[in-house]
Amino acid sequence: MAAARRPAGVAGRRTGAYRPGADKLLTDADGVSAISLADFAVALLDEAERPVHQRTRFTVASA
């Protein structure tokens, strides 16, 4: 039986911390890739205000 996994973007409180990554999925020690929608929004706005990944894909996950 497979363990249940959280969806990638879950409602939750904003921690203000996230891990940026390149073109590979970021996971924790259990293989779960997750970030709260609030932290995802912060990461998106940070990238819009101070672009680091121009014309390339990037990922973010909970810190």
RAURCOR-V257055 format. One record per backbone hydrogen bond with DSSP energy under -0.5 kcal/mol. NH is the residue of the N-H (numbers start at 1). CO is the residue of the C=O. E is the energy in kcal/mol with one decimal. If there is no record, write none. Layout:
BEGIN
NH|CO|E, NH|CO|E
END
This chain:
BEGIN
10|8|-0.6, 10|35|-1.7, 19|61|-3.4, 20|18|-0.6, 21|59|-2.6, 28|32|-2.1, 31|28|-2.0, 34|32|-0.6, 35|8|-1.9, 37|10|-1.9, 40|36|-2.4, 41|37|-2.2, 42|38|-1.8, 43|39|-2.4, 44|40|-2.4, 45|41|-2.4, 46|42|-2.7, 47|43|-2.1, 48|44|-2.0, 49|45|-2.5, 50|46|-2.7, 54|52|-0.8, 56|53|-0.8, 59|21|-1.5, 61|19|-1.6, 62|34|-3.1, 63|17|-0.8
END
